[in-house]
């Protein structure tokens, strides 16, 4: 958690294992529209210090409980100002088989969005607003 760009390569290195034949990687990026409104130029992410990291650990444990075949998991979220196209979140998982990897990755990102105390503000050319009820 921090303002540094996220590394897909580092996430893949973290989850790689000779015991696993499948990896699923989800990368959430900043897009130029939101809820039917075009012209988004950036997002600002803020997180509750300490609690956001704790929430990511809880999400990892919940994912392990949901998908016992999960071998390794990486949950990364960026804070600060991000421009269109930049990665804001990475979920990477490894399991012996692909179906479990897909299930684990989807569960992890959905749970992260519900549970982590991370907020975003959208900025357009003519203003900005905090987005309610959404992590990313």
CORCOR-V32343 format. One record per pair of residues at least 4 apart in sequence whose C-alpha atoms are under 7 Angstrom apart, sorted by the first residue. I is the first residue (numbers start at 1). J is the second residue. D is the distance in Angstrom with one decimal. If there is no record, write none. Layout:
# CORCOR-V32343
[[I:J:D] [I:J:D]]
This chain:
# CORCOR-V32343
[[1:76:6.4] [1:77:5.3] [1:78:5.4] [1:79:6.5] [2:78:5.2] [2:79:5.0] [3:78:5.6] [3:79:4.9] [3:80:5.2] [4:78:7.0] [6:78:6.9] [6:87:6.5] [7:11:6.4] [8:12:6.2] [9:13:6.1] [10:14:6.1] [11:15:6.4] [11:74:6.0] [11:92:6.3] [12:16:5.9] [12:92:6.9] [15:72:5.0] [15:73:6.0] [15:74:6.8] [15:92:6.9] [15:93:6.1] [15:94:5.8] [16:94:6.8] [19:96:6.4] [20:94:6.2] [20:95:5.1] [20:96:4.0] [21:95:6.6] [21:96:4.8] [21:97:5.8] [22:94:5.6] [22:95:5.4] [22:96:5.8] [22:97:5.3] [22:98:5.0] [22:101:6.3] [23:93:5.5] [23:94:4.4] [23:95:6.5] [23:101:6.0] [24:92:5.7] [24:93:5.5] [24:94:6.6] [24:101:5.4] [24:102:5.9] [24:105:6.3] [25:91:5.7] [25:92:4.3] [25:93:6.5] [26:90:5.6] [26:91:5.1] [26:92:6.4] [26:105:6.9] [27:87:6.4] [27:89:5.8] [27:90:4.6] [27:91:6.6] [28:87:5.7] [28:88:5.7] [28:89:5.1] [28:90:6.4] [29:85:5.6] [29:86:5.4] [29:87:4.2] [29:88:5.4] [30:83:6.5] [30:84:4.7] [30:85:5.2] [30:86:5.7] [30:87:6.5] [30:88:6.7] [31:84:5.3] [31:85:6.2] [32:38:6.2] [32:39:5.6] [32:40:4.5] [32:41:6.2] [32:84:5.9] [33:37:5.3] [33:38:4.3] [33:39:5.9] [33:40:5.3] [34:38:6.6] [39:124:5.6] [39:125:6.9] [40:122:6.6] [40:123:5.8] [40:124:4.6] [41:83:6.3] [41:84:6.1] [41:123:5.8] [41:124:5.4] [41:125:7.0] [42:81:6.8] [42:82:5.5] [42:83:4.4] [42:84:5.9] [42:122:6.2] [42:123:5.3] [43:81:5.8] [43:82:5.3] [43:83:6.5] [43:120:6.3] [43:121:5.5] [43:122:4.7] [43:123:6.1] [44:80:5.2] [44:81:4.3] [44:82:6.2] [44:120:5.4] [44:121:5.0] [44:122:6.7] [45:79:4.6] [45:80:5.1] [45:81:6.5] [45:118:6.7] [45:119:5.5] [45:120:4.4] [45:121:6.6] [46:79:5.5] [46:80:6.4] [46:118:5.6] [46:119:5.3] [46:120:6.4] [47:52:6.1] [47:79:6.9] [47:117:5.8] [47:118:4.3] [47:119:6.3] [48:52:5.6] [48:117:5.7] [48:118:6.6] [50:54:6.3] [51:55:6.1] [51:117:7.0] [52:56:6.3] [52:116:5.5] [52:117:5.4] [52:118:6.8] [53:57:6.4] [54:58:6.3] [55:59:6.1] [55:115:6.5] [55:116:5.2] [56:60:6.2] [56:75:6.6] [56:112:6.8] [56:116:6.7] [57:61:6.3] [58:62:6.1] [59:63:6.0] [59:108:6.3] [59:111:6.4] [59:112:6.1] [60:64:6.3] [60:73:6.8] [61:65:6.3] [62:66:6.1] [63:67:5.9] [63:104:6.1] [63:107:6.6] [63:108:5.9] [64:68:5.3] [64:70:5.9] [67:100:6.7] [67:104:6.0] [69:95:5.9] [69:100:6.9] [70:94:6.2] [70:95:4.9] [71:94:5.6] [71:95:5.3] [72:93:5.6] [72:94:5.3] [73:92:5.6] [73:93:4.4] [73:94:6.6] [74:91:5.8] [74:92:5.1] [74:93:6.5] [75:90:5.9] [75:91:4.8] [75:92:6.7] [76:89:5.6] [76:90:5.1] [76:91:6.6] [77:88:5.8] [77:89:4.4] [77:90:6.5] [78:88:5.2] [78:89:6.3] [82:86:6.1] [91:105:6.3] [91:109:6.5] [92:105:6.6] [93:101:6.1] [93:104:6.9] [93:105:6.2] [94:101:5.9] [95:100:6.3] [95:101:5.5] [97:101:6.7] [98:102:6.2] [99:103:6.2] [100:104:6.0] [101:105:6.1] [102:106:6.2] [103:107:6.1] [104:108:6.0] [105:109:6.3] [106:110:6.1] [107:111:6.0] [108:112:5.9] [109:113:6.2] [110:114:6.5] [111:115:6.0] [112:116:5.5] [113:134:6.3] [113:135:4.7] [113:136:6.4] [114:135:7.0] [116:135:6.9] [118:135:5.3] [119:134:7.0] [119:135:5.5] [120:130:5.9] [120:131:5.8] [120:135:6.8] [120:136:6.9] [121:128:6.7] [121:129:5.4] [121:130:4.0] [121:131:5.8] [122:128:5.4] [122:129:5.5] [122:130:6.2] [122:131:7.0] [123:127:5.9] [123:128:4.1] [123:129:6.7] [124:128:5.8]]
